[in-house]
Amino acid sequence: MAKFEFRGKSFEEIQKLNLEEFSNMLKSRQRRSLKRGMSDRQKKLLGKIRKNPKKFHRTRDREMLILPEMVGIRIGVYNGKEYITFDIKPEMLGHRLGEFSQTRKQVKHSSPGFGATRSSKFVPLK
């Protein structure tokens, strides 16, 4: 199996970087959001993760960027109805938490339901 690399650096090297050095490796949108600073909600979540990295954390902050210190934790992100749980992997670095907690699910149509008109209930016999 190939070893994980992010922008030419191994995961161990990335973990040793501070937040400013890591932000220089990101794309412009992510770099700009880190440069502007984190919101109070994001700081609170990061503080909880630093305090107890083994614990399961739940959040509604879908805009939070995935940082190297968050890799390996189990997190639940709110999608508007429920918390979607997933483990953070090194491949997720630089993405936002909301990308892994979809707000819409795929529509699966079946037979016509209660209250359907006569014409929509018509299914030709073979």
N, C-alpha and C positions, 0 to 999 in steps of 0.2 A: 504494500500500500504506500502511496506517495505521501511524503511528509508535508504538512500544511505550511504554506507560505503566504504572507500578505504583503504585497508590494515588494517582494524580494527578500523579506526578513522572516525568520522562523518565529513561531509563537513565543518561544522563550525570550527572544530578543525584544519582541513587542511588549511583553509583560514588564520588562525592565524600564521601558520608556515612561516619562511623565506625560501628563495629559496634553501639554502643549506640543511636545514632540510627536505624540501619536496623532494629534489633529492635523499636523503638517502632512501626514501620510494619506489623509482622507480626501475625498472629492470636495469640490468647492462648497456645495450646499451644506454638507455635514460640518466642514471646517468652519464655515461662517456661523452656524448655530452654536458651536462650541465656543467660538470667539466672543459671541454676544453674552455668553454665560448661561448657566442652568437656572431653571425656574426653581422656586422654593419646593415644589412637589418633587422635582427631579433630584434636588439635593437631599431631601428627606429619604427618598427611595435608595439613593446611593449610600447614604449614611447607614441605613438598615442593612444593606447588603454587606458593607464593610464590617459592621458590628457582628453579624452572624451569617457568614456565607453558606452554611449548610442548611439553613432554614428555608422553607418554601415562602416566597413573597408574592403578594397580590398587588396589582396596581391598575389604575385607570389611565395612567399616563402613556398614551400610545406614541407620543412624539419623542420619547427618551431614546437616545442613541445607545447602541450596544457597545460598551467599552471593554477593554481587555480584562479588567478586574471582575467583570460580570460573567465571564466564561465559566461554565461548569455548574452554575446555579439553576435551580428549577423555579420558574416564574409563571404566574397566571396573569394574563392581560385581558381586560374587559373589552368585549366587542359590542356592547350595547344591550346584550341580553344575559350573557354568562361570561365566566372567566375561562379563557382557553389556556390550557397548561402546556408548557413545552420546556425542554432543556436548552440552554444557550450553548451553542457550539462555536468553535473558532471561526468557522465559515460565515457566521452571522455578523462579524465585526463590521462596524460602520453602518449597519442597517438600523432601522427604527423598530421598536417593539411591535407597533401596530401592523407591520408588514407580515407578521407571523400569527396574527389574530384577525382573521377575515370577518368583516361585518355582514357580509351577505353570503347565503349559501345557494348552491345550485338548485334551480327549480326543476322538479321532476313531475311532469304531467302524467296523469293516469286517466281512468275512465271518468266520464262526466259525473259530477256530484249531485247532491240534493238541490233541487230548484233549477236544474238545467232545462232548457227548452226542449221540445220534442225533436226539433231538427238536429240539435247537437247530440242527442242520444242515439241517433240513427247510426248503426254500424252494419255495413253490407255483409251478407253471408257469402262465404266462398263456395 
